[in-house]
């Protein structure tokens, strides 16, 4: 939309310049074509005043001096608009220097123009062509708008920082509440269940299945609570876990008796932090699910660095079959949300040959 508006301004200024020249009575005839060409070039150059404000300032100045030298008594409207654009872009010193040069050069250009005029007439005509008041107004308007845009950007940034700080404070508050209200109680339940199982085993008494279930539930709840608190307390300032830590996940899975392997293909580029962290979480959650639910003996992790994408695949030989309907737990939902937020794709389901497979593809923009 801004490009369209820039062209509207450029065409409008060009039309004003041409109409002003054609309505005059002293236009020369020998170099009229050159004057009209300079009028059009100076006006249409304004279409690029956002992208190249200094260049446009120079082009409009040269065109203005050119058609004044040809003998066109037309105000330098395009140059005034270019001054406004340059000041708005932050090039105040360049705009002031260029304007001083225009003020100094214009009388000399008029004296050497196609119209034979005296020094007094040249000074008067230059004053009419380049009104100092309009020049100051153009620069002031550009500076005022630049300051307004800067204040708007700062206000937006302040709102985002305030919202982020409040979210961090709320997250830490939730973490403290969870820690204070649940950690102690769950720890007591887990310890008491483990002590009861230990004493019953030591005495040779049969251990009720319910007691085993309570002990395992306590261990599971402790792990889940610890992971939740870690996520809530993660403020993004500590180095995030990424692909460099995946070998540790595979070794940890091996320590539980799972035959886990890791294959990395392709040349690793610089990865955005969000992609790096998401890849780690996908592998972590997949291996955790295999250890808890799959009853698998082997698992394979494959990381494939492709052009513009990072592919992740985690397979196991568990009890899942093609007829099995996967139950979307919190872990799978969390993985899907992470991948979707990055614009990637995730597939998680039973394999045709048995077992379960998690496949993710994350778009990657090279950072180095």
C-alpha angles and dihedrals in degrees: 000000000000091000091054090049091049091054091048089054092046094049092044093052091046091052091050091051093049094046091049092051095045092050091057124095101210100061113139121238106204098062098021093119091057092049092051090048091053091048092053094043093050093048098045092046087073089075087079098044092112096048099040110014096164093049091048090049090055094044094050091047093052092046092049093050089045099054090042088054090050088056103259108145094207126137114249094246094152091055091052090053089048090053089053091050094047094049091046089054090053099257096124097144092050091048093050093046092048092049092051089051090049092050091050097042102042098074091050091048091052092050089054094043128116089262115079104230136157127246092259092050090048092053092047093047093047089050089053094045095048108031108196092213092055090046092054091045092053092051092045092050091051092048093047092052092045091053091046091052091047092051091048091051091048091048091051091048091048091051091050092048091048092049091047092049092049091049091051091049092049091048092052090046090054090048091053092048092050092047094048097043104037113020096069095045094047091047091052092050092048094047094047092049092049091048091049092050091047094050093046091050092047092052092047092242122143113261114226115239089231089062091053089049091051091050094050092044089052092051092047093047090050092052093046093047092049091051091047093050091047091053093047093049093047103111095175094249097100119076106273123232110254143155091310089067097049093091087060090054091052092048090049090052089051090054089063091058097263116136096229126176134187126209122183119191133185131021113299114234127196105289129207111251093244092054093045093051094044091052090053092049092050093054092042094051093043094052091044091053091048091053094047106037115008101069086212129160099201136035132179129202119198124187115189121188105205130176104283095352145068115217122200127187129178118183133179137182096230130139097279114120133188088261092055115106108217115229108223103230128186091270095056092043090051091050092049092050092050093048094045091050089058093048094252136128131247131192121183123173148104119306122238090239094048132273130065132288133198115194125180134174119195123191112237130202109195112244098188 
